């Protein structure tokens, strides 16, 4: 499972948004949300390792 987290540029705390079953689905979801909201998103695996960040 991959957790999608987000934060606005001025925020310090990441918020959990949704879970996805694989990296590709998580990436595509985060990319679309970043374009729509302007927030920064990141993908985190079940061990807490940040896999990547997605910017708008």
KOLMAR-944536 format. One line per 4 residues: number of its first residue (from 0); their letters; for each residue y, z, x of C-alpha. Coordinates in steps of 0.1 Angstrom, whole numbers, plus 5000, padded with zeros to 4 digits. Each point is the difference from the previous one (the first is absolute). Layout:
# residues N
NUM) a) Y,Z,X  ...
END
This chain:
# residues 56
0) xxxx) 5000,5000,5000  5035,4992,5011  5030,5021,4988  5033,4982,4995
4) xxxx) 5030,5022,5007  5037,4993,4997  5034,5013,5008  5036,4988,4997
8) xxxx) 5018,4993,5033  5019,5034,4998  4970,5021,4990  4979,5020,5025
12) xxxx) 4969,5007,4978  4974,4973,4992  4988,5000,4963  4965,4990,4991
16) xxxx) 5001,4970,4976  4966,4986,4993  4965,4996,5015  4983,4967,5007
20) xxxx) 4964,4993,5010  5007,4978,5030  5027,4991,5026  5008,4965,4985
24) xxxx) 5005,5013,4965  5022,5029,5013  5020,4977,5022  5007,4975,4972
28) xxxx) 5010,5028,4975  5023,5016,5025  5016,4967,5010  5008,4992,4964
32) xxxx) 5013,5035,4993  5022,4998,5031  5016,4968,4988  5006,5013,4966
36) xxxx) 5013,5035,5009  5015,4997,5035  4980,5031,5010  4980,5002,5032
40) xxxx) 4962,5002,4995  4971,5010,5022  4963,4999,4998  4981,5031,5010
44) xxxx) 4962,5003,5003  4979,5029,4987  5003,5017,5035  5038,5000,4998
48) xxxx) 5004,4972,5025  5030,4977,4993  4986,4964,5000  5033,4982,4996
52) xxxx) 5035,5001,4985  5014,4974,4977  5037,4993,4996  5018,4979,4974
END
